[in-house]
């Protein structure tokens, strides 16, 4: 590896790490966790996660991580929602949307359509634009801090996607603690593969 390439890699890693450290930690996190607990763990609803493009891939990852750790969630593609998939939404659900710009057209339409179906459904947004149109339509806002992309063009969702994913990780871990999620609980939801075997072995040791 050449010295220039090594320098480039170290710089990218440093900028990504700095962006994570700069994510604003506000009281909104507590409010989001309590809202999720009420809607999902008390009222029996689920999280509907959605995003478009790269943000959609992050939303899908967060939804699966939440589901495997005791908080039922699923990913709803905003375009497919307009072709019948919106029917998966139920009255006690919560909409968790990802949009770095805070003005993604497909997500704006999803929020509107979901509100037409269930006017009281709460909306939480993870965004780099806490003053944007989507934030104004949301009940709670988790701000990424709007980090500068490490992409040399300043266009490809790189650092912004990292920040959204990290906020998703925060929600996953805090909710696990909030509901007292155990290794055996994990094993029951993740039977296959190395993690399934590891969680079952750990759970048996703790009995």
SETILUM-657106 format. One line per 3 residues: for each residue x, y, z of C-alpha. Coordinates in steps of 0.25 Angstrom, whole numbers, always signed. Example, Ala and Ser with C-alpha at 12.3 -4.5 7.8 and 13.67 -1.06 7.14 Angstrom:
! residues 2
+49,-18,+31 | +55,-4,+29;
This chain:
! residues 207
+0,+0,+0 | +6,+14,-4 | +7,+25,+6;
-3,+34,-1 | -14,+23,-1 | -11,+20,+14;
-12,+35,+17 | -25,+36,+9 | -31,+24,+17;
-27,+30,+30 | -33,+43,+27 | -46,+37,+22;
-47,+29,+35 | -44,+41,+44 | -55,+49,+37;
-65,+38,+39 | -61,+37,+53 | -62,+52,+55;
-76,+52,+49 | -81,+41,+59 | -75,+49,+71;
-82,+61,+66 | -96,+55,+66 | -105,+64,+75;
-109,+56,+87 | -122,+62,+92 | -134,+59,+100;
-141,+55,+87 | -135,+41,+89 | -142,+39,+102;
-155,+43,+96 | -153,+34,+84 | -150,+22,+93;
-162,+24,+102 | -171,+26,+89 | -166,+13,+83;
-168,+6,+96 | -182,+11,+98 | -186,+8,+83;
-179,-5,+81 | -177,-12,+95 | -190,-7,+102;
-200,-5,+91 | -195,-17,+82 | -191,-8,+70;
-178,-9,+61 | -168,+1,+55 | -170,+4,+41;
-156,+8,+36 | -155,+15,+22 | -145,+23,+14;
-141,+25,-1 | -128,+21,-8 | -116,+19,+2;
-125,+24,+13 | -134,+13,+10 | -123,+3,+11;
-120,+8,+25 | -135,+8,+29 | -135,-7,+25;
-123,-10,+33 | -129,-3,+45 | -142,-10,+44;
-136,-24,+44 | -127,-21,+55 | -139,-16,+64;
-147,-28,+60 | -136,-38,+64 | -134,-30,+78;
-149,-31,+82 | -155,-18,+76 | -164,-23,+64;
-160,-15,+52 | -161,-16,+37 | -156,-8,+25;
-166,-1,+16 | -162,+4,+2 | -168,+18,+0;
-171,+15,-14 | -177,+1,-12 | -185,+7,-1;
-193,+15,-12 | -196,+2,-19 | -203,-6,-8;
-192,-9,+2 | -197,+3,+11 | -207,-8,+16;
-197,-13,+25 | -198,-1,+34 | -207,-3,+47;
-213,+8,+56 | -203,+5,+68 | -190,+6,+59;
-180,+17,+58 | -173,+22,+46 | -158,+24,+46;
-153,+31,+34 | -139,+33,+29 | -136,+45,+20;
-123,+53,+20 | -128,+64,+12 | -141,+65,+20;
-149,+67,+7 | -149,+54,+0 | -162,+54,-9;
-165,+39,-7 | -164,+40,+8 | -173,+53,+9;
-183,+45,+1 | -182,+33,+10 | -184,+42,+22;
-196,+48,+16 | -202,+35,+12 | -200,+29,+25;
-206,+40,+32 | -219,+39,+23 | -220,+24,+27;
-217,+26,+42 | -217,+41,+46 | -211,+38,+60;
-199,+30,+56 | -186,+37,+61 | -175,+40,+51;
-160,+40,+56 | -149,+45,+46 | -134,+43,+46;
-129,+54,+37 | -118,+64,+34 | -128,+75,+33;
-136,+77,+46 | -143,+90,+40 | -147,+83,+27;
-161,+80,+22 | -161,+66,+27 | -156,+70,+41;
-168,+80,+42 | -177,+68,+39 | -171,+59,+49;
-174,+58,+64 | -159,+55,+68 | -146,+58,+61;
-133,+52,+63 | -122,+60,+56 | -110,+54,+50;
-102,+67,+51 | -102,+69,+35 | -88,+64,+34;
-80,+67,+21 | -79,+55,+12 | -66,+49,+10;
-69,+46,-4 | -59,+55,-12 | -71,+60,-20;
-79,+64,-8 | -91,+56,-14 | -91,+41,-10;
-97,+38,+3 | -85,+33,+11 | -83,+40,+24;
-98,+44,+25 | -102,+29,+23 | -92,+26,+34;
-98,+36,+44 | -112,+30,+41 | -107,+16,+43;
-101,+20,+56 | -113,+26,+62 | -121,+14,+58;
-111,+6,+66 | -113,+15,+78 | -128,+12,+77;
-126,-3,+76 | -116,-3,+88 | -124,+6,+97;
-137,-1,+94 | -131,-15,+97 | -127,-9,+111;
-141,-3,+113 | -148,-16,+111 | -138,-25,+118;
-135,-33,+105 | -127,-45,+109 | -118,-55,+101;
-129,-65,+101 | -138,-55,+96 | -128,-53,+85;
-127,-68,+82 | -142,-70,+80 | -142,-59,+69;
-128,-63,+63 | -128,-78,+62 | -119,-80,+50;
-104,-77,+47 | -92,-74,+56 | -100,-64,+64;
-111,-73,+67 | -102,-84,+72 | -94,-74,+80;
-106,-68,+87 | -112,-82,+90 | -99,-86,+97;
-98,-73,+105 | -112,-74,+109 | -110,-88,+114;
-98,-84,+122 | -106,-73,+129 | -117,-82,+133;
